[in-house]
């Protein structure tokens, strides 16, 4: 997934009201940028961290800037939680997620469950079926939290919506379709993934229950530069924290 270009470098002053961030750009301007991340941003919204923003040319926008990247230590981390859906879509189309190959079409934001929309629905028309027969429902989650070296975690705060998605995936699996929980880690310094049970014990328990009920769980990290974010490799999944 290509990032907007060119990006402007600066330092984070503060993130507030969930969707706003004050940033001091290297050119001396202090700006307010849109922060496309409704979560707590634990571990990534760190004051004085190096950040990159996109300056929009649309005069109708309320905010002319969008916060795109933050650097924590030596690791670049995209903060936009809508990125993983695009990254996953591109990766599936390119055939780089072996577990999700063999389908002829990908649809996004398809209604399912109770007032939910599945991020990606993979299908093969009945007339053309040669391998994959059941549709595959893929729920994608953004991951950026890492409190221990090499270990990615989700969620970074309580997520009732995420818990509901797990229950709906369990029902999909019970109905005979494939149900996949795909975690996209938007960083490249982790070797494994685990649910953050101390931050949301209900979600951690729900994920274990979902796996036991037949929901497939995948986790991939990303290679991140100031130009693009692309899927890199599968990470080990540990349902229990060490």
Secondary structure as a PSIPRED ss2 file (coil, helix, strand):
# PSIPRED VFORMAT (PSIPRED V4.0)

   1 X C   1.000  0.000  0.000
   2 X E   0.000  0.000  1.000
   3 X C   1.000  0.000  0.000
   4 X C   1.000  0.000  0.000
   5 X C   1.000  0.000  0.000
   6 X C   1.000  0.000  0.000
   7 X E   0.000  0.000  1.000
   8 X E   0.000  0.000  1.000
   9 X E   0.000  0.000  1.000
  10 X E   0.000  0.000  1.000
  11 X E   0.000  0.000  1.000
  12 X E   0.000  0.000  1.000
  13 X E   0.000  0.000  1.000
  14 X E   0.000  0.000  1.000
  15 X E   0.000  0.000  1.000
  16 X E   0.000  0.000  1.000
  17 X C   1.000  0.000  0.000
  18 X C   1.000  0.000  0.000
  19 X C   1.000  0.000  0.000
  20 X E   0.000  0.000  1.000
  21 X E   0.000  0.000  1.000
  22 X E   0.000  0.000  1.000
  23 X E   0.000  0.000  1.000
  24 X E   0.000  0.000  1.000
  25 X E   0.000  0.000  1.000
  26 X C   1.000  0.000  0.000
  27 X C   1.000  0.000  0.000
  28 X C   1.000  0.000  0.000
  29 X C   1.000  0.000  0.000
  30 X E   0.000  0.000  1.000
  31 X E   0.000  0.000  1.000
  32 X E   0.000  0.000  1.000
  33 X E   0.000  0.000  1.000
  34 X E   0.000  0.000  1.000
  35 X C   1.000  0.000  0.000
  36 X C   1.000  0.000  0.000
  37 X C   1.000  0.000  0.000
  38 X C   1.000  0.000  0.000
  39 X C   1.000  0.000  0.000
  40 X C   1.000  0.000  0.000
  41 X C   1.000  0.000  0.000
  42 X C   1.000  0.000  0.000
  43 X C   1.000  0.000  0.000
  44 X C   1.000  0.000  0.000
  45 X C   1.000  0.000  0.000
  46 X C   1.000  0.000  0.000
  47 X C   1.000  0.000  0.000
  48 X C   1.000  0.000  0.000
  49 X C   1.000  0.000  0.000
  50 X E   0.000  0.000  1.000
  51 X E   0.000  0.000  1.000
  52 X E   0.000  0.000  1.000
  53 X E   0.000  0.000  1.000
  54 X E   0.000  0.000  1.000
  55 X E   0.000  0.000  1.000
  56 X C   1.000  0.000  0.000
  57 X C   1.000  0.000  0.000
  58 X C   1.000  0.000  0.000
  59 X C   1.000  0.000  0.000
  60 X C   1.000  0.000  0.000
  61 X C   1.000  0.000  0.000
  62 X C   1.000  0.000  0.000
  63 X C   1.000  0.000  0.000
  64 X C   1.000  0.000  0.000
  65 X E   0.000  0.000  1.000
  66 X E   0.000  0.000  1.000
  67 X E   0.000  0.000  1.000
  68 X E   0.000  0.000  1.000
  69 X E   0.000  0.000  1.000
  70 X E   0.000  0.000  1.000
  71 X E   0.000  0.000  1.000
  72 X E   0.000  0.000  1.000
  73 X C   1.000  0.000  0.000
  74 X C   1.000  0.000  0.000
  75 X E   0.000  0.000  1.000
  76 X E   0.000  0.000  1.000
  77 X E   0.000  0.000  1.000
  78 X E   0.000  0.000  1.000
  79 X C   1.000  0.000  0.000
  80 X C   1.000  0.000  0.000
  81 X C   1.000  0.000  0.000
  82 X C   1.000  0.000  0.000
  83 X H   0.000  1.000  0.000
  84 X H   0.000  1.000  0.000
  85 X H   0.000  1.000  0.000
  86 X H   0.000  1.000  0.000
  87 X H   0.000  1.000  0.000
  88 X H   0.000  1.000  0.000
  89 X H   0.000  1.000  0.000
  90 X H   0.000  1.000  0.000
  91 X H   0.000  1.000  0.000
  92 X H   0.000  1.000  0.000
  93 X H   0.000  1.000  0.000
  94 X H   0.000  1.000  0.000
  95 X C   1.000  0.000  0.000
  96 X C   1.000  0.000  0.000
  97 X C   1.000  0.000  0.000
  98 X H   0.000  1.000  0.000
  99 X H   0.000  1.000  0.000
 100 X H   0.000  1.000  0.000
 101 X C   1.000  0.000  0.000
 102 X C   1.000  0.000  0.000
 103 X C   1.000  0.000  0.000
 104 X C   1.000  0.000  0.000
 105 X E   0.000  0.000  1.000
 106 X E   0.000  0.000  1.000
 107 X E   0.000  0.000  1.000
 108 X E   0.000  0.000  1.000
 109 X E   0.000  0.000  1.000
 110 X E   0.000  0.000  1.000
 111 X E   0.000  0.000  1.000
 112 X E   0.000  0.000  1.000
 113 X C   1.000  0.000  0.000
 114 X C   1.000  0.000  0.000
 115 X C   1.000  0.000  0.000
 116 X E   0.000  0.000  1.000
 117 X E   0.000  0.000  1.000
 118 X E   0.000  0.000  1.000
 119 X E   0.000  0.000  1.000
 120 X E   0.000  0.000  1.000
 121 X E   0.000  0.000  1.000
 122 X E   0.000  0.000  1.000
 123 X E   0.000  0.000  1.000
 124 X C   1.000  0.000  0.000
 125 X C   1.000  0.000  0.000
 126 X H   0.000  1.000  0.000
 127 X H   0.000  1.000  0.000
 128 X H   0.000  1.000  0.000
 129 X C   1.000  0.000  0.000
 130 X C   1.000  0.000  0.000
 131 X C   1.000  0.000  0.000
 132 X C   1.000  0.000  0.000
 133 X C   1.000  0.000  0.000
 134 X C   1.000  0.000  0.000
 135 X C   1.000  0.000  0.000
 136 X E   0.000  0.000  1.000
 137 X E   0.000  0.000  1.000
 138 X E   0.000  0.000  1.000
 139 X E   0.000  0.000  1.000
 140 X E   0.000  0.000  1.000
 141 X E   0.000  0.000  1.000
 142 X E   0.000  0.000  1.000
 143 X E   0.000  0.000  1.000
 144 X C   1.000  0.000  0.000
 145 X E   0.000  0.000  1.000
 146 X E   0.000  0.000  1.000
 147 X E   0.000  0.000  1.000
 148 X E   0.000  0.000  1.000
 149 X C   1.000  0.000  0.000
 150 X E   0.000  0.000  1.000
 151 X E   0.000  0.000  1.000
 152 X E   0.000  0.000  1.000
 153 X E   0.000  0.000  1.000
 154 X E   0.000  0.000  1.000
 155 X C   1.000  0.000  0.000
 156 X C   1.000  0.000  0.000
 157 X C   1.000  0.000  0.000
 158 X C   1.000  0.000  0.000
 159 X C   1.000  0.000  0.000
 160 X H   0.000  1.000  0.000
 161 X H   0.000  1.000  0.000
 162 X H   0.000  1.000  0.000
 163 X H   0.000  1.000  0.000
 164 X H   0.000  1.000  0.000
 165 X H   0.000  1.000  0.000
 166 X H   0.000  1.000  0.000
 167 X H   0.000  1.000  0.000
 168 X H   0.000  1.000  0.000
 169 X H   0.000  1.000  0.000
 170 X H   0.000  1.000  0.000
 171 X H   0.000  1.000  0.000
 172 X H   0.000  1.000  0.000
 173 X H   0.000  1.000  0.000
 174 X H   0.000  1.000  0.000
 175 X C   1.000  0.000  0.000
 176 X C   1.000  0.000  0.000
 177 X C   1.000  0.000  0.000
 178 X E   0.000  0.000  1.000
 179 X E   0.000  0.000  1.000
 180 X E   0.000  0.000  1.000
 181 X E   0.000  0.000  1.000
 182 X E   0.000  0.000  1.000
 183 X E   0.000  0.000  1.000
 184 X E   0.000  0.000  1.000
 185 X E   0.000  0.000  1.000
 186 X C   1.000  0.000  0.000
 187 X C   1.000  0.000  0.000
 188 X C   1.000  0.000  0.000
 189 X C   1.000  0.000  0.000
 190 X E   0.000  0.000  1.000
 191 X E   0.000  0.000  1.000
 192 X E   0.000  0.000  1.000
 193 X E   0.000  0.000  1.000
 194 X E   0.000  0.000  1.000
 195 X E   0.000  0.000  1.000
 196 X C   1.000  0.000  0.000
 197 X C   1.000  0.000  0.000
 198 X C   1.000  0.000  0.000
 199 X C   1.000  0.000  0.000
 200 X C   1.000  0.000  0.000
 201 X H   0.000  1.000  0.000
 202 X H   0.000  1.000  0.000
 203 X H   0.000  1.000  0.000
 204 X H   0.000  1.000  0.000
 205 X H   0.000  1.000  0.000
 206 X H   0.000  1.000  0.000
 207 X H   0.000  1.000  0.000
 208 X H   0.000  1.000  0.000
 209 X H   0.000  1.000  0.000
 210 X H   0.000  1.000  0.000
 211 X H   0.000  1.000  0.000
 212 X H   0.000  1.000  0.000
 213 X C   1.000  0.000  0.000
 214 X C   1.000  0.000  0.000
 215 X C   1.000  0.000  0.000
 216 X E   0.000  0.000  1.000
 217 X E   0.000  0.000  1.000
 218 X E   0.000  0.000  1.000
 219 X E   0.000  0.000  1.000
 220 X E   0.000  0.000  1.000
 221 X E   0.000  0.000  1.000
 222 X E   0.000  0.000  1.000
 223 X E   0.000  0.000  1.000
 224 X E   0.000  0.000  1.000
 225 X C   1.000  0.000  0.000
 226 X C   1.000  0.000  0.000
 227 X C   1.000  0.000  0.000
 228 X E   0.000  0.000  1.000
 229 X E   0.000  0.000  1.000
 230 X E   0.000  0.000  1.000
 231 X E   0.000  0.000  1.000
 232 X E   0.000  0.000  1.000
 233 X E   0.000  0.000  1.000
 234 X E   0.000  0.000  1.000
 235 X C   1.000  0.000  0.000
 236 X E   0.000  0.000  1.000
 237 X E   0.000  0.000  1.000
 238 X E   0.000  0.000  1.000
 239 X C   1.000  0.000  0.000
 240 X C   1.000  0.000  0.000
 241 X C   1.000  0.000  0.000
 242 X C   1.000  0.000  0.000
